[in-house]
Structure formats: structure tokens, C-alpha cells
Amino acid sequence: MIRRLLIALALLAAPLAALPASASAATKTAVFTGGCFWCMENDMRGIPGVVKVESGYTGGHVKNPTYRDVTSERSGHYEAVRVTYDPAKIEYAYLLSRYWKLVDPTDDGGQFCDRGPSYRPAVFVDAEQRPAAERSRTLAAQRLKTGAMKAQILPLQTFWPAEAYHRDYAKNNAVEYHLYRTGCGRDRRLAQVWGK
């Protein structure tokens, strides 16, 4: 009887052992800023190995900031994206190399048509990420077609998710997003900074 019970328990437990570990245990995050978070969110989302991209705010002194707080330039925050990725499929160094091509790191007054401190390009890092980010910044500076590297590597701070209407903006507002991105001159300027 006991033997049958143990066999039954083993058979019931077998499917549980085959379940994958939770996604959060297997993923890592990276935080980037580079102008409008709608564009950063959309561009990062298409990278294989990226699990999730969230628009939000970081780097400032106001807790739970709103879009209005950040764009008023009084909160100290940047518009940012938090990229959740699977390190078994993509390395942090690769995300960094892609990041540089999405920003104009020669412009520390904002990005493209968005001006002000909240739109500056920066990589927010923890102690483990800092060496890779610093190396990546040096390599990116050598590849610039014009201007000097001004983007910063900064200590990771609390990431505050943006309001719901900002999330997945390009997907949920495709026409408005396209008009904004084109009108802002983002892609035209990126071609000047990095080449075709």
C-alpha cells in the first residue's frame, strides 16, 4: 500500500518538476534613456531575447513621478526604458551595442526634437553592469561619424513605470507614433551620427 502511494505521489510530482523556472528568476534588466521613451521602447522591443520593455522614469528625486513632473524638468528624472531580457539568449553587451545606435550620444541637451535634461542619453547601471557599459561607451565613441561622446553612465536608481497611456505607445497609436518619429527627425539624425 505504501509503495503504491509513493509511486502515485512520484507520478503526480513529475509534471511539476518539468515546469520551467519562473521568468523573473531567469531574466535580467537594463535601463536606458535616449529621448522619447516611445521610440526607445519600440526599438528595443524588436531585439531577439528581449522579454519586455517598459517606459518609465529614473534618475530623479521625486517619488512616483508623473509625465508632467518629468517634462516640467523639476523632478530630475529622465524618460527611460527598462528592458527585461533573457541572458541565455542575449548578452548585456549586445543590448548596449544596439542602444548606442538608437541615440545621438553627442547631444547632451536632449534628443532630436525633444529638448531638456529629461531627454538626455544615459545608461543606468549597477556595479556588475558598469564595466561592460564603460567599455561599450568607449567603443561607441570611436565609431561616431560626427561629434564627441557626451552620453553618461550613471548609477542605477529606482525605475518608476510611466502612466498606462504611454505604454506600448507605438503599437497602440501607430499613426501618431509614425508622425511623431518622422517629424522629430530621429532616423535622419541617427544616420548622420552613425552612418547608414
Backbone as a ProteinNet text record, in pm:
[ID]
protein_1_A
[PRIMARY]
MIRRLLIALALLAAPLAALPASASAATKTAVFTGGCFWCMENDMRGIPGVVKVESGYTGGHVKNPTYRDVTSERSGHYEAVRVTYDPAKIEYAYLLSRYWKLVDPTDDGGQFCDRGPSYRPAVFVDAEQRPAAERSRTLAAQRLKTGAMKAQILPLQTFWPAEAYHRDYAKNNAVEYHLYRTGCGRDRRLAQVWGK
[TERTIARY]
81.2	0	85.6	186.7	274.4	349.9	392.2	465	378.3	250.9	159.3	140.5	130	113.5	235.8	355.2	478.1	488.4	451.5	453.9	354.5	236.3	134.8	183.8	245	298.4	409.3	495.6	604.4	548.8	445.9	384.6	317.2	255.9	192.6	295.9	409.9	512.3	594.7	603.6	687.1	653.6	525.9	497	540.3	534.3	575.7	725	803.9	948.6	984.5	899.4	927.1	890.7	820.8	782.5	905.3	908.2	1023.2	1027.3	1147	1162.1	1090.2	1053.5	980.9	1064	996.8	1064.3	1148.1	1100	1174.4	1306.6	1313.2	1437.3	1540.4	1496	1586.2	1617.1	1561.4	1581.6	1664.5	1713.6	1786.3	1726	1763.2	1711.1	1824.5	1794.7	1884.7	1799.6	1855.1	1780.5	1856.8	1785.7	1843.9	1757.7	1821.8	1749.5	1803.1	1716.9	1761.3	1652.2	1600.9	1493.6	1359.7	1268	1131.4	1129.2	1066.4	1064.4	977.4	886.8	806.6	898.4	994.6	1085.5	1179.2	1234	1324.3	1251.2	1130.3	1051.1	1027.5	985.8	955	1079.7	1191.3	1313.8	1372.7	1367.9	1423.7	1336.5	1208.7	1115.4	1146.5	1197.5	1220.1	1347.4	1425.4	1552.5	1528.1	1575.3	1558.4	1622.2	1550.1	1597.2	1541.3	1483.6	1418.9	1280.2	1250.5	1125.1	1018.9	1061.1	966.5	1040.1	970.5	1024.9	918.4	956.6	862.9	911.3	820.7	850.2	836.2	920.5	911.3	1007.7	1041.9	1125	1229.5	1347.3	1452.6	1550.7	1628.7	1738.6	1709	1584.9	1548.1	1522.2	1467.1	1444.3	1296.3	1205.8	1062.2	1016.2	947.4	893.1	764.6	746.2	625.7	597.4	693.9	674.1	570.1	508.7	416.8	488.5	428.3	482.8	497.3	398.9	403.4	521	542.8	657.1	788.6	802	928.1	949.7	848.3	865.6	869.6	834.8	849.8	996.8	1080	1223.9	1254.9	1161.2	1185.7	1203.4	1184.5	1191.6	1330.6	1413.2	1544.7	1543.1	1424.2	1412.8	1438.2	1475	1487.5	1368.9	1323.8	1235.7	1325	1280.2	1365.5	1287.5	1362.1	1302.4	1376.7	1299.4	1356.9	1337.3	1448.1	1447.5	1471.3	1375.5	1390.4	1431.3	1540.1	1592.6	1635.6	1646.6	1688	1837.8	1922.7	2067	2113.9	2027.3	2062	2049.1	1975.9	1952.8	2024	2054.3	2116.7	2203.8	2316.2	2406.5	2382.2	2411.4	2400.2	2485.1	2603.5	2691.9	2625.1	2547	2477.4	2368.5	2294.7	2194.2	2259.3	2374.6	2447.1	2484.3	2535.8	2575.8	2455.7	2342	2219.4	2172.6	2182	2139.1	2208.5	2340.7	2413.5	2362.2	2323.7	2274.2	2134	2068.3	1932.7	1931.1	2049	2056	2163.8	2157	2263.5	2343.8	2450.5	2524.6	2611.4	2608	2683.4	2600.5	2473.7	2381.3	2338.2	2392	2353.7	2249.5	2187.2	2081.2	1942.8	1935.9	1810.6	1836	1732	1746.6	1649.5	1706.7	1627	1539.5	1408.3	1324.4	1285.6	1316.7	1284	1402.9	1384	1493.4	1474	1584.1	1579.9	1647	1681.2	1753	1682.3	1551.2	1479.5	1494	1549.1	1564.2	1709.1	1800.7	1942.2	1967.4	2069.1	2103.9	2192.7	2158.7	2238	2206.7	2301.6	2282.9	2291.4	2187.4	2184.8	2226.8	2329.3	2390.9	2406.6	2410.4	2451.9	2602	2660.9	2805.9	2848.8	2767.3	2800.9	2798.7	2707.3	2692.6	2793.2	2845.9	2930.1	3048.4	3130.7	3245.2	3203.6	3100.9	3054.8	3002.3	2929.7	2875.6	2987.4	3088.4	3201.7	3277.7	3303.9	3371.7	3289.9	3161	3071.8	3069.9	3067.7	3068.9	3196.8	3310	3438.1	3437.4	3389.4	3382	3287.7	3173.8	3077.6	3138.4	3212.7	3275.6	3371.6	3439.1	3533.1	3461.7	3335.9	3260.8	3177	3172	3090.9	3141.1	3048.3	3083.2	3097.7	3037.9	3040.9	3027.1	3094	3076.8	3151.2	3145.3	3211.6	3108	3146.7	3059.1	3026.6	2897.6	2852.9	2755.9	2709.6	2617.6	2689.2	2613.3	2671.8	2636.5	2722.1	2694.6	2668.4	2548.7	2506.8	2463.3	2470.6	2427.5	2277.6	2243.8	2104.4	2025.9	1907.6	1817.6	1681.1	1588.4	1453.6	1395.5	1334.3	1263.8	1115.5	1054.3	911.3	838.2	750.5	676.8	593.7	588	508.5	360.1	280.3	135.6	95	-18.7	-64.4	-73.1	-113.4	-130.7	2.3	115.2	246.3	297.5	248.3	299	253.3	344.6	314.7	258.3	307.1	250.2	257.1	369.8	384.5	286.4	262.7	170.7	25.6	-6.9	-145.4	-184.8	-86.8	-112	-18.8	-27	70.7	82.2	-28.5	-24.3	41	-4.4	51.7	200.7	236.8	377.3	460.8	415.9	490.4	508	401.6	409.7	508.4	503.4	595.8	740.4	768.2	905.6	962.1	881.9	926.5	947.6	849.7	857.6	970.9	1006.9	1113.3	1252.2	1262.3	1390.5	1485.8	1433.9	1517.8	1602.4	1539.5	1612	1711	1674.4	1763.6	1890.9	1873.3	1988.8	2073.3	2011.1	2087.8	2176.8	2127.5	2208.9	2329.7	2312.9	2425.5	2529.4	2482.4	2572.7	2647	2576.4	2633.1	2662	2614.5	2626.5	2510.4	2498.3	2383.1	2389.5
-119	0	125.4	127	243.8	260.4	145.5	152.5	215.7	177.1	235.1	384.7	423.3	564.4	644.8	591.5	660.3	671.1	565.4	568.3	671.8	674.2	772.1	914.6	939.5	1073	1110.9	1014.8	1041.3	1075.4	1003.1	1031.2	1168.3	1206	1338	1450.1	1427	1530.8	1546.8	1445	1450.7	1568.8	1595.6	1710.7	1843.4	1853.3	1977.4	2001	1895.5	1909.1	1955.3	1925	1962.6	2107.7	2174.7	2313.9	2403.4	2503.3	2594.1	2681	2727	2820	2948.7	3023.9	3148.3	3240.6	3314.7	3403.4	3506.9	3557.8	3661.6	3609.1	3479.9	3423.8	3408	3394.3	3369.6	3495.4	3608.6	3729.9	3832.8	3929	4043.1	4169.4	4283.8	4409.9	4506.7	4597.2	4705.9	4831.4	4946	5071.6	5170.1	5222.1	5313.7	5438.5	5550	5671.8	5722.6	5790.7	5839.3	5914.4	6016.1	6092.6	6030.8	6046.1	5998.3	5848.5	5811.6	5669.3	5587.7	5651.2	5575.3	5511.4	5589.6	5539.2	5433.4	5459.7	5362.4	5230.6	5239.8	5120.4	5039.2	5105.7	5037.1	4974.1	5045.5	4993.4	4877	4883.1	4775.4	4650.1	4668.8	4556	4452.4	4493.3	4400.8	4318.8	4335.2	4264.1	4122.2	4019.4	3882	3863.1	3797.5	3776.2	3876.7	3985.3	4083.3	4030.5	4023.4	3967.5	4075.9	4193.9	4301	4434.5	4538.7	4674.3	4764.5	4840.2	4929.1	5073.1	5163.9	5306.7	5352	5447.5	5499.6	5613.4	5631.9	5744.5	5696.4	5759.2	5726.1	5841.4	5837.2	5931.1	6056.2	6075.2	6199	6183	6288.9	6291.3	6283.5	6289.9	6285.1	6139.3	6098.2	5962.3	5955.2	5842.9	5820.2	5935.7	5975.5	6091.9	6066.5	6173.2	6168.6	6225.9	6206.2	6263.2	6414.5	6477.1	6622.7	6661.6	6585.6	6612.9	6608.1	6505	6482.6	6587	6612.1	6707.9	6852.5	6877.7	7012.9	7042.7	6939	6947.5	6986.9	6962	6993	6866.4	6750	6625.3	6562.7	6602.1	6541	6408.7	6360.2	6230.9	6241.8	6128.5	6110	6025.6	6043.4	5943.9	5823.6	5705.3	5586.5	5464.5	5361.3	5229.8	5127.9	5035.2	4920.8	4800.2	4739.9	4626.6	4500	4409.1	4278.9	4181.4	4108.9	4020.2	3886.3	3788.5	3654.3	3641.2	3637.3	3631.6	3501.4	3400.9	3278.3	3299.2	3404.2	3430.4	3555.2	3648.4	3774.2	3825.1	3882	3935.3	4084.3	4130.9	4273	4356.7	4307.9	4380.9	4402.5	4304.9	4322	4428.1	4428.5	4533.7	4671.5	4683	4810.2	4851.6	4758	4792.8	4837.7	4777.4	4820.6	4956	4976.9	5103.4	5222.4	5215.1	5331.2	5372.1	5276.8	5307.8	5368.7	5370.3	5425.1	5567.5	5618.9	5752.7	5835.6	5965.7	6056.9	6088.8	6014.1	6033.6	6159	6234.4	6360	6477.4	6453.8	6561.4	6544	6625.9	6616.5	6721.2	6783.7	6880.9	6824.7	6696.2	6630.1	6535	6495	6406.4	6449.1	6474.1	6503.6	6625.7	6617.2	6735.8	6753.9	6657.6	6666.9	6725.4	6841.6	6913.1	6918.2	6922.2	6932.6	6815	6831.4	6727.2	6591.9	6590	6461.8	6375.5	6432.4	6358.7	6322	6344.6	6315.5	6164.9	6125.7	5983.9	5940.3	5827.7	5772.4	5624.2	5553.5	5413.3	5408	5357.8	5344.6	5202.5	5190.4	5059.9	5028.2	4898	4853.1	4822.5	4780.7	4756.9	4648.7	4545.9	4436.9	4483.9	4572.8	4619.5	4728	4800	4917.3	4888.1	4784.8	4763.2	4744	4665.4	4643.7	4773.2	4850.9	4977.6	5075.9	5083.2	5173.9	5131.9	5002.3	4952.9	4984.7	4960.8	4985.2	5133.5	5219.7	5364.7	5404.8	5350.2	5380.3	5334.5	5213.7	5162.5	5246.2	5282.9	5364.7	5500	5559	5689.3	5681.5	5569.1	5551	5536.6	5497.6	5473.1	5591.8	5696.4	5813.4	5875.6	5914.9	5981.8	6132.1	6184.3	6327.5	6352.1	6453.5	6493.6	6407.3	6450.9	6381.3	6315.7	6205.1	6131.2	6215.8	6233.6	6307.7	6227.6	6114.3	6030.6	5980	5962.5	5924.1	5781.4	5726.5	5601.2	5643.1	5614.1	5662.7	5547.4	5566.6	5460.9	5433	5305.8	5262.8	5319.4	5370.5	5422.4	5356.8	5393.3	5338.5	5370.5	5271	5289.6	5299.3	5407.5	5430	5409.7	5309.6	5289.4	5412.3	5438.7	5550.9	5517.9	5620.5	5605.1	5511.1	5445.3	5343.7	5395.7	5520.4	5570.6	5585.5	5580.5	5586.2	5447.2	5344.6	5209.8	5157.2	5091.3	5033.1	5138.1	5260.1	5370.4	5344.6	5298.8	5277	5171.9	5070.2	4963.6	5010.6	5085.5	5128.1	5254.9	5330.2	5457.1	5467.6	5371.4	5358.2	5482.9	5542.9	5660.5	5778.2	5807.3	5918.7	5897.7	5774	5743.4	5767.8	5719.4	5737.3	5885.6	5962.6	6106.8	6174.5	6136.4	6193.2	6159	6031.8	5987.7	6051.8	6055.5	6116.1	6266.1	6332	6476.5	6518.5	6432.9	6463.1	6450.4	6381.9	6367.6	6268	6178.9	6082.1	5997.3	5932.5	5840.6	5914.7	6032.5	6113.8	6148.8	6191.8	6228.5	6106.6	5994.6	5873.5	5833.4	5849.8	5819.3	5912.8	6038.4	6132.6	6094.7	6054.2	6023.6	5892.4	5790.7	5655.8	5609	5679.6	5632.3	5541	5505.5	5425.1	5286.6
0	0	0	87.3	94.7	-36.6	-93.3	-219.9	-327.7	-336.6	-436.4	-413.9	-288.4	-254.9	-298.4	-273.2	-313.5	-465.4	-535.1	-681.8	-733.2	-674.8	-716.7	-692.9	-578.2	-548.9	-646.4	-678.2	-772.4	-910.2	-952.3	-1082.5	-1084.5	-974.2	-966.4	-964.3	-902	-889.2	-1016	-1099.9	-1220	-1310.8	-1341.1	-1427.3	-1365	-1233.2	-1166.8	-1183.3	-1179.9	-1195.9	-1336.2	-1432.2	-1570.6	-1602.3	-1511.7	-1537.2	-1539	-1629.3	-1633	-1508.3	-1475.2	-1362.5	-1397.4	-1297	-1322.6	-1409.7	-1496.1	-1590.1	-1517	-1404.4	-1334.2	-1279.4	-1244.9	-1192.9	-1303.8	-1426.6	-1538.3	-1618.5	-1582	-1660.5	-1584.7	-1661.3	-1605.6	-1665.3	-1608.7	-1661	-1691.8	-1784.4	-1821.7	-1833.3	-1794.3	-1800.8	-1888.8	-1989.4	-2086.9	-2100.5	-2131.8	-2166	-2298.5	-2372.5	-2503	-2574.9	-2511.7	-2572.9	-2539.8	-2630.1	-2612.3	-2583.1	-2472.7	-2438.4	-2531.8	-2605.3	-2702.3	-2806.6	-2855.7	-2958.8	-2902.6	-2785.4	-2723.7	-2696.9	-2645.9	-2615.6	-2742.6	-2847.5	-2972.6	-3035.1	-3035.6	-3096.4	-3017.7	-2886.8	-2804.6	-2807.3	-2825	-2821.3	-2930	-3042.5	-3153.1	-3143.9	-3040.6	-3029.2	-2976.9	-3050	-3002.4	-2864.4	-2774.6	-2638.7	-2540.2	-2592.6	-2505.5	-2471.8	-2343.7	-2295.3	-2278.4	-2231.3	-2200.3	-2203	-2248.4	-2244.3	-2184.2	-2081.4	-2012.9	-2020.9	-2052.5	-2045.3	-1901.1	-1862.1	-1726.4	-1703.6	-1577.2	-1536.7	-1436.6	-1440.6	-1344.4	-1332.1	-1225.6	-1210.2	-1131.2	-1089.6	-1021.4	-873.4	-813.7	-669.4	-630.1	-726.2	-697	-696.3	-590	-583.5	-664.5	-733.5	-813.1	-908.8	-990.5	-1076.9	-1185.3	-1229.8	-1343.4	-1465	-1580.2	-1703.7	-1689.6	-1631.3	-1611.4	-1521	-1413.1	-1324.7	-1402.4	-1484.3	-1555.2	-1664.1	-1745.2	-1854.9	-1807.5	-1682.1	-1626.2	-1597.8	-1601.6	-1575.2	-1430.6	-1339.6	-1198	-1112.8	-1171.8	-1094.3	-1095.5	-1190.5	-1205.4	-1279.7	-1315.9	-1383.6	-1533.3	-1590.1	-1734.2	-1780.1	-1904.6	-1966.4	-1993.6	-1955.4	-1960.8	-2006.9	-2041.4	-2064.5	-1979.5	-1924.4	-1853	-1943.4	-1981.9	-2073.7	-1992.7	-1996.4	-1932.2	-2041.5	-2017	-2120.7	-2061.7	-2150.6	-2112.8	-2141.3	-2037.9	-2060.9	-2126.6	-2132.5	-2204.5	-2355.5	-2396.2	-2538.6	-2589.5	-2500.3	-2540.9	-2426.7	-2461	-2359.3	-2338.7	-2219.7	-2187.2	-2283.8	-2316.9	-2408.8	-2544.5	-2589.9	-2717.7	-2706.3	-2596.4	-2575.6	-2577.8	-2515	-2515.2	-2657.1	-2735.6	-2872.7	-2955.1	-2932.8	-3002.2	-2951	-2819.7	-2759.9	-2825.1	-2838.5	-2891.3	-3028.3	-3110.9	-3246.1	-3245	-3129	-3117	-3062.9	-3025.6	-2966.6	-3035.6	-3012.9	-3053.9	-2927.9	-2901.4	-2777.1	-2777	-2885.9	-2892.1	-2841.8	-2812.4	-2774	-2629.1	-2540.9	-2400.2	-2361.4	-2462	-2435.6	-2460.8	-2490	-2523.9	-2638.7	-2705.9	-2820.7	-2928.7	-3047.3	-3165.4	-3139.8	-3154.9	-3133.4	-2986.9	-2902.7	-2760.1	-2685.6	-2627.4	-2563.2	-2412.4	-2340.2	-2195.2	-2128	-2000.5	-1926.2	-1921.1	-1922.8	-1911.7	-2036.6	-2144	-2269.7	-2301.2	-2208.7	-2234	-2242.9	-2321.6	-2330.7	-2214.4	-2154.2	-2044.1	-2028.6	-1971	-1934.5	-1782.2	-1718.4	-1573	-1537.7	-1452.9	-1428.8	-1280.7	-1252	-1119.8	-1127.7	-1017.2	-1013.2	-1112	-1129	-1221	-1366.5	-1400.1	-1538	-1576.6	-1478.3	-1507.6	-1600.6	-1577.3	-1666.9	-1813.2	-1837.4	-1975.2	-2035.7	-1957.2	-2007.2	-2040.1	-1955.4	-1980.6	-2106.5	-2122.1	-2243.3	-2367.1	-2358	-2470.9	-2508.9	-2410.1	-2435.3	-2508.6	-2466.7	-2531.3	-2676.8	-2701.3	-2838.8	-2924.3	-2868.7	-2943.2	-2978.1	-2887.2	-2912.4	-3030.7	-3046	-3156.9	-3291	-3288.7	-3412.8	-3458.9	-3379.6	-3415.8	-3545.6	-3630.9	-3756.6	-3736.8	-3630.9	-3603.9	-3454.1	-3403.2	-3263.5	-3163.5	-3038.4	-2928	-2836.7	-2775.6	-2684.4	-2561.6	-2535.1	-2417.2	-2331	-2381.4	-2303.1	-2178.5	-2071.6	-1943.9	-1903.2	-1818.3	-1748.4	-1603.9	-1552.9	-1421.3	-1331	-1199.4	-1107	-1119.4	-1118.5	-1125.9	-1008.6	-1038.4	-936.1	-954.3	-869.6	-880.3	-1017.1	-1078.1	-1205.4	-1173.7	-1216.8	-1194.7	-1326.7	-1338.9	-1464.1	-1501.3	-1630.4	-1681.1	-1672.8	-1689.4	-1690.9	-1805	-1789	-1884.2	-2027.2	-2046.2	-2182.8	-2257.6	-2188	-2254.1	-2291.3	-2227.4	-2250.4	-2385.6	-2454.5	-2586.8	-2682.1	-2671.9	-2749.1	-2899.5	-2949.3	-3093.7	-3144.5	-3063.5	-3103.6	-3096.4	-2993.4	-2972.2	-3047.5	-3094	-3163.8	-3284	-3373.5	-3481.8	-3569	-3607.2	-3695.3	-3623.7	-3502.2	-3425.5	-3399.7	-3367.1	-3341.5	-3466.6	-3580.4	-3705.6	-3737.9	-3722.5	-3749	-3653.9	-3527.1	-3429	-3465.7	-3486.6	-3512.4	-3638.2	-3744.4	-3869.5	-3852.3	-3792.8	-3773.5	-3682.2	-3590.8	-3494.5	-3557.8	-3669.7	-3738.6	-3675.4	-3596	-3523.5	-3618.2	-3713.1	-3801.2	-3891.2	-3936.2	-4019.4	-3940.7	-3815.9	-3733.9	-3699.1	-3671.3	-3640.3	-3757.5	-3879.4	-3997.7	-4006	-3966.3	-3966.7	-3860.8	-3744.5	-3633	-3654.3	-3703.2	-3711.9	-3853.6	-3954.9	-4091.8	-4124.4	-4247.2	-4291.9	-4239.4
[MASK]
++++++++++++++++++++++++++++++++++++++++++++++++++++++++++++++++++++++++++++++++++++++++++++++++++++++++++++++++++++++++++++++++++++++++++++++++++++++++++++++++++++++++++++++++++++++++++++++++++++

